[in-house]
Amino acid sequence: MSEPLPGLRRWIVNPYVVLTLSMLVGSGTLVVGRGAVGEIPPIALTFWRWAVAVAVLIPIGIGPLLRQRRVLLRHWLLLLGMGATACSSHHVFLFYGLESTTAINASIQIGGMPVATVALAVLLTRERVDWRVLAGMALGFAGVGLVIARGDPAALLRLEINTGDALVMAAVWSWAAYCVMLGRLPHGIDGRGLLLAMAVIGLVILTPLYIAELASGDHMVISTATVLSILYVGIFPSVIGNMLWQYGVRLLGPSRASQFTYLGPIFSATWAFALLDETLAPYHAALLLIFLGIYLATRAPRRAVE
């Protein structure tokens, strides 16, 4: 009788399955952030998210961090920037934005994140770009603009932009900056130690902001729901999602693995429908423009965007 476990193991460690799970657990962040409005202030949610992540990462990340400390210290400025963006400003902007926009809106805007990353990389590194990258960026940002304007392009000219949408876009650009900095690190750095270092830097930056938030009288409501929310974002997207992503990228390479980021808006919208009773509006069809833009951008030769 054949042993079924090897076949099951091959399925579990399949990179396509792993990367899909990574996006699935990560997409829940938007729903948690939206559901936490009025219960957990944005800075508190970000602070405790990374406090939980650090507690989880210490046992598995302290060894790699110590072994690669000399390499990380040589790139301390990049490390500081990555901690400030990925583990601080990105989530603060996102959670503040979710106080006045929907998880569906935020998820569609975040769907344009790869296009924003390409645009920022080109701007900062002056790399040559293929026409497909330019066309993709134009379509992607047109789609994002329609969502921000609630389907009324004239609203952009009148500056009638929802504050929450603008903050989510700030979160998108913050993450794009992190991705550009991440690409400038040397290959071979252990992701566990790197993530632990980034999380600690993020906590250091967030601590005075959190103290100021508490001093202003904005306190978290302690309940089973809020504790579970913090545990979820601290363990699943922050640690497990990142580890799954790193594993998939090692097997498929960054170019092919990046295709899975497009699942984020779909999963986030599904969570929002199921848990927050949010509904679609006609302007959410702009998601098609974003996907078309991303498709064109990623069809360009690799040398044009990396």
Helices and strands as residue ranges (DSSP letters): H 5-12, H 15-35, H 42-67, H 69-74, H 76-84, I 85-89, H 90-97, H 103-110, H 113-125, H 131-148, H 154-157, H 163-183, H 191-215, H 224-235, I 236-241, H 242-252, H 254-257, G 258-262, H 263-276, G 282-286, H 287-298, G 302-304
